Amino acid sequence: MKRFVTAMCVILLALILTGNAIDLSAAASPTGYHALASRDVGLDALRQPFAPPLGNSSPPLKPLGFSEVNSLTLNPGENNLNTAVIDAANGFAYFGTGTMPGSVVQVRLSNFTRAGVLNVGVPGLNAATIDTTNGFAYFGSTAFPANVVKVRLSNFTLDNTLTLNTGEDALRSAVIDTVNGFAYFGTFTSPGKVVKVRLSDFTRVDALTLNTGEDRLVSAVIDSANGFAYFGAFSAPPGKIVRVRLSNFTRVDALDVSDNTNVACAVIDPAAGFAYFCGGSTPDRVLKVRLSDFSLVSTLTLNAGENTLKSAVIDTANGFAYFGTDTQPGKVVVVRLSDFTRWGAITLNPGENSLLSAVIDTSNASAPIAYFGTDTSPGIVVKIDAKISQLYLPLVIR
């Protein structure tokens, strides 16, 4: 009885100090420590049965602090937030809409408010990348042929519009190499094409047509230091990830990813040498790709209901990636990179559906914040506390 009372006191103290619900299914291990964590079910965790684990190892930790903070509903007509970029240093995020014509919505991060909107005069923005050093963002349209619009961030104005060549249609992915001064855009065509744009004079330089079956380039990441970009294809099984060498702008090879068809989102950790791609299945999977030899080293299957990942961000400093689902409502699933495990998930509020875009502010490493954009009318930006903490409190057992 004394042990039980002591444990309950520790749990109540943690509730007071953290304001988080406690997972009672993770109880004290024989080592005398208890892992306290919030669950995606919130206070329902208090109704879970008390089931102390057996053995000498500590119970697995779950996220503490990982939660939805707030949501921002945009104005009527600012719909379908398909793509996004962030300028954390200056305190703004920019969300591109899938409307006709498309627009870019500016969100001030300091007080999480809508700061303005820019009508860019081209249809459906589905791809974006940003050069924060020089102060420009680039958004790709779904037109035939596609457009790239250049937005000046200092005064939030349309600087220029570039129309691509015939057959370079419907841009769906983008990456940027600011050191060498180029951006690369992936088309939603069969086969897919990668279009190279020089930033200094904002001109189309070249285009690379991929192989048959390497279709509809819906995701992309870049490893500028080693000179490669990787494009995820939405094609018939097997799905493919295509590697492109930037120095001579050539297709190097492609990686088949089993029965996955829609490699719809991706993040990269160049320093660690891995990229993570969404798998496009139900429930969805996350694919871990080693960059050094361009091989699929592991596949992580998520939980039931965590379907159709469409957006992703990464916090390399803390070692976590966050994936948004195309479900109603949307879910954010967090994956720990060190051992490539599913760490937890939160289900968003009703109406916060289909998370098609995401950015993350890691400028404060101890308090990362992620922002997810919905495929709704009007669009909603959901603010997520992405901090993953581990809190241990000693249990005094006598």
N, C-alpha and C positions, 0 to 999 in steps of 0.2 A: 504493500500500500504506500509506503514511504517513497519508494521509487516512482510509483505512478504519480503521486502528488508533485514530486520534484519535476518530473517530465512535463506535467501540465503547467506548472509555473513558468518553465522555460518557454513553452509554446505561447502562453498568454503574454509574456514579456516581449517576445518577438513580434506578436501582433501589434502591441502598443508601439514598439520602436519603429517598425517598418510599415505598418498599415497594410501588410500583405496577408492574404489568406495562406494557411499552412496546409501542406500535404501530409495528413496524418498517416498515410500509408508508408512514409519513410520515417522510421523510428530510430531510436538510439541503437547504435551498434555496440558490441562488447568493448570497443575501444573507448567508449565514453563520450562520443560526439554525435550530435544530431544535425542533419542537413535540413535547413529550413528553406522553403521555396514557394513561390506563387505558382498557381496553376492557371491554365487557360480557362478553367471553369469557375474561377473566382471563389466566391464564398461557398460554392457547392463542395469545395475540397473539404470543408469542415464536416461534411456528412459521410466522408469516406471511412470505411472500417479501419480500426487500429490493428495493423497487421505487421508486427515487428519482423524484420528480415532475420534470417539465420546466417550463421557464418561469422568470419572474422573481418570481413571487408566492410568499409563504410557504405551506406546506401547511395545509389546514384543521385547526383544533384540535378535539379531542374531549375529553370530560369527564375531569378528573383529580380523584379523590376521591369521585366519585359512585358509591356502592356500598351494598349491604345491610350494616348493622352488626350487627343481632341480630333475633331474633323472640321473641315472648312468646305462648305457648299458654295460652289461658284455661281455666277450669274446665269440666268436663262440664256440658252444658246451656246454656252461654254461647255460643250458636251464631249464625252468620249476622250478621256485623257490618255492618249495612246503612247506618248513618249515624254521624256522629261530630262532636264539637266539641272545641275546645281552650281552656284557660285557661292560657296560657303564663306569665303573671305569677305565678300561684300554683303552677305546676308540675304541672298535671294535664291529661289528655285523657280524654274520656268517649265510650264506644262503645255505641250502641244496638243491641240484638239483635232479630232477626226472629222470635223465639220466641213461644209462647203460654203464659203471658203474657210480655210483653216485659220486658227488664231493661236497666239501664244499668250498664256496667262502668267503674270508675274506674281509670285507669292513672297511677301516679306517674312523672313523666318523669325525675327526677333519677337514679334507679337502675333505671328501666324495669322496674317491678314492678306486678303487679296489687294495687291498694290496697283494693278493695272492690267490692260489687255491690249494686244497689238494684232490687228487684222493684217495678215501677210498676203492676202490676195491669191493664194493658190490652194487647191483642194487637199484636205486630209493629211495632216502631219503625222507621220508614222515612224520617223527616225530622227535622232538628234544627237549632236555631240557639241562640246564646248571647249573654247580656248580662253581660259580665265586670265592668262598672262597678257594677252593682247586685247581682251575685252570683247569677244564675239562669240555668239552661239550660232549653230548651223542646223537648220531643220529641213528634212526631206519630205517631199509631198508624194501623194499617191497618183499623181497625174500621169498621162500617157502622151509624150514622154514626161518623166518626172522633173521636178524643180528642186533646187536647193536654195533656201533663203538664208541670207546672212543678217543677223540681228545684232546691232550695236548695243552693248549692255549698259554703257555709261549713261545714256539717255533713253534707253529702251525704244529704239527706232529701227525701222527696216532700212538696212544699209544697201542691200543689193539682192537681185534674184538671178539665178543661173538656171537656164533651161538645158537639159541634157539632150543627147542625141536620140533619134528615133530608135525604139526598141529598148531603151534604158528606162524602164517603166517602174512606177510604184515602189518607191524606196521604203525598205522595212528595217534596215539596220545601218549603223554608222559607227565608225571609230576614228580617232584623230591621233596623228603623230605631230605634236607641236614642235618637237626638236627639229625635224626635217621639213616641217611646213606643209603637210598634206593631210587631207581627210579622205576616207574611203567609205563609199556607200554601197550597200547590198540591195539588189533589186528583187522584186517579187515576180520573177519570170522563170520560164522553163526553157533551157537551163538558166540558173542564176548568173548575174553579172556583177562584178565589182567595179565601180566607177571611181577613178582617182581625180581628186580636185586639189589644185594648188591654191594655198591660202593667201599667198602674198599678193596675187593679182586676181584671185577668185575666178579661176578658169578651169575648165575640164581639160585634163591632161591626157587621159587614156582610159580604156575600159578593158577588163579581163573577163572573157566568157568562160565559164566553168564547163566541166564535162557533162554529158548527158546523164540525167538522174540526180545531178546536184542542183536541185531546184529551189526557188523561193527562199532567199537568204533572210531569215527572220531574226537572227541574233548574230552578234559579233563581239569579239574582244581583241585587244592588241597587246603585244609584248614588244614595245618600241626598242627596248635595249637590245634585244636579240634579233629584231628585224622581222617579226612575223605577225600576221593577223590571222584570226580564226573565225570562220563563218559557219553558223549552224543552219542547216537546210531543212525545209519542210517538204519532204518528199515521200514517195512510197517506201515501205520497209525494204531494206534497212535505212534508217535515217543516217545522215552523214554530217561530219564536221570537216570542213575543207581548210587546209593550211595554205596561206599565200605568203611568199617571200616578198618583202617590201623593196629590197635593194634593186631588184630587176623586175619587180611587179609580175611575178609568175606564180602559177599554181604549182605547188610542190607535191602534195598528195592529199588523200582524203581518208578519214577514219569512219568505218561503218560502226554504227552504235545499235546493233541487234535489231529488235523489232520496234524501236522507237521511230516515230515518224516526224514529229514536230519539235525540233530542237529550238524552242521558242524564246529562251532567255539564257543568259550566260554572264558569269563574272570571272575575274582572273586575279591570281596572286602571283605576279611575276617573280617576286623575290623568293618565294617558296617553290616556284616552278610548277604550279598546277593551275588549271582552269576547271570551272564547274559549269556544266550545261544541264538545262532542263531536259527531261527525257520524253515528255509527250505521251504519257500513259495514264491509266486509271487503276489504283492510285498512281500518282506520278512518281518519277524517279529522278534522282540527281546523279549525274555522271561525272566522275572525277577523272580528268585527263592529265597525264604527266607530259609536260611540254618538251623535256629533253629528248625523248624518243617518240613523242606523239603517239602515246598508247593509252587505251582505256584501262585504268588500274583498279577501279572499283565502281560499283553501282549501289546506290542507297535507295531502297524502296520506302516511301513515306507511308503514313497511316491511311486507313480507309477514309474517304471523303476529302483527302488532300490531293485534288485532281487538277490537271491541266495548269501547270505552272506557266505564268506569262511574264513575270517580272522578277528581278533579282538585284540585290546590292550586296556588297561585301565590306566587312570591317577587318582588314588584314592585321591591324595592330592588336586587336583583341581576339582574333581568330574565329570569327563567326560569319556566316552568310545567311541572308534572309530572302525567302522566296515567297512571292505572292501568287495566289491561286485565281483561276478564272471560275469562281464559284459564287453562289448567292446564299448568304453574304460571302465576301472574300475571307481568306485565311492567310496569315503570315506564318510560315514555317521557318524555324531557325535550325541551322546545321552547324555543329561544332567541327571545325576543320582539322584540328589536331588528330582526332581519331575517326573523323568522317562519320559522325553519328547524328541522328535526329535528336535535337536538344529539347524541343518543345514547339508549341504552336499557340496562336491566339486566333479566335474567331471574331471578326469585326461585327459592328452593329448592323441590324437589318437595314437594307438599302445601300450599304457600302459594298457593292458587288464588283466582281471581275476586275482584279488588280492588274492593269495592263502596263503601268509604268511605275518606276521607283527611283528615288535618289537617296543618298545618305550623307549626313553631315558628321564627319568624324574629326572635326577641328578640335573638339574637346574629347580626347581619347577616353576619359573616364565617364563621359555622358553622351554617347553617340545617339543621334536622332535620325530615324528613317521617315520618309514621306512616300506614300503610295497613292497613285492616281487611279480612279475608277472609270469603268466603261459605262457610265450612267449619264442621264440627261436631267439636270445639269451634272457636270462632273463634280466629284468630291475628292478632296485631298485629305488623306488620313495620316495623322502624325503619330508615330510609334516611338515610345521609349525603348531604344534598342540595347540598353545596358543589360548585360548579363552578369549578375553578381553571384558570389558564393559566400554564404554566411554560415559559419559554424559557431555554435554555442556549446560550451562544455556542460555535460550533465554530471552532477555530483551523485555518484551511486555509492551508498554505504551499506 
